[in-house]
Amino acid sequence: MKILISNSSNEPIYEQISSQIKSMILKGELIEGEMLPSIRGLARDLQISVITTKRAYDELEREGFIESVQGKGSYVAGQNKELMREMKLKIIEEQLQEVVKECNVLGLSYQEVIEMLRILFEEV
């Protein structure tokens, strides 16, 4: 599992960790039942505090992304398919908002953006 921490980010480290793990789960890179690195192991690998890693895991568990079993570790939780779809749609909407902002900065028309999307859909 590859997690990148940015010291220049305004986002707290624990949120960087939890958001990257959420993203991996939503993308299917981490699957239901898959064991996550131990809190201590991840803290060691990222060279951060165990408390920070625990906070990230606690947040993920509170949001239903992972399940922790005392003495055994943390695992990717089973996900509600409809909830997963809604979460993925939310991510896409946020990304599209950024694209629209950039298009406005460049002065692209709606039709130009639609044409770019059409081309991209055909390539994929």
N, C-alpha and C positions, 0 to 999 in steps of 0.2 A: 504494500500500500504506500503510495507516494503522496506525501503531504508537504506543501511548500509554505513556509512561514515568511511573511514580509515584515521586517521591522519598520519599514517606512509607511505601512498601512495605518489608517486611522482606526481600523477594525481591531478589537482586542484579539489576542492570540487564540484564546479559547474559542472565539467565534470563527476565526479563520479555520481552525481544525474542524469544528462541527459542521460548518458550511461545506467544506471540501468532502467530508465523509457523507453528508446528505447527498451531495451531488453525485458521488460514486454510487450510492444506493439507487438514486433516481435513474441514473444512466444504465443500471444493471451491471456495473463493474464489480459491485459487491452484491452477492445474492443472499437470499433468505437462508439463515442458519450458518452463514460463514462467520468464523471466529475472527474478531478484531485483535490487533496487538494488545498486550496487557497495558494497563495504564502506565506502569513503571517502564516497560519496554519502549512504548511510544515516546514517553518523556525523555528517556535516554537517547533515542534515535534523533529526536528533534532538538535535543539539548535545551530543554525547558523544564520548568518545575512540574513535579508530579501533581501538585494542586491544580495547575492550569489544565493539565490533561484530564484530570478527574472532573473538573468543571465542564469541559467539553463533552465528556461521556455522559455526565449527569443531564446536560441539556438534551443530548440526543435521545437519552432514555425517556426523559419527560415528554418529548415530542413523539415518542413511539417509533423511532427509527432503529433503536437497538434495545436488547434485553440483556441484563447482567445477571449472572448466576453466581452467588456467593461461593468463592473458592474454585470456580471453574472458568470465569472470564466473561467477556461481553461478546454478544452475537448479533448479527443483523436480524431484526425482527421481521416476522411475516407482515406483509403490507396489504392493506385494503386496495384492491385494483383501481377502484373509482377515485379514491383519495390520491393514489399515486398519479393517476392521469391528471387530476386537478392541479397537483403540485407541479407537474411537468408543464402544464399549460401556463401556469403562473410564471415559471422561469422563462418560457418562450415569450410571453407578453413583455416581461421586463427587458429581455434582449431586443425585442422589436422596438420598444420605446427608444432604446439607445440608437438603433439603426435609423429610426425616423428623425431623431435629433440631428444625427450626422448628415442625413439626406437634406434636411432643411439648411444646414450650414453650407452645404455644397450647392444648394439651389436646384436640386433634382426635382423633377416633376413627379406627380403620382404615377403617371404612365411610364416614366423611365424606371421607377422602382418596381412596378408590376412586371415590366419586361425583364428586369434583372432576376426577379423571383421566378418567373416562368423558365428562364434559361437554367437557373440553378436547379429547379425541380426536374427538368429534363435530364440534367447531368447526373443526378443522384440516383 
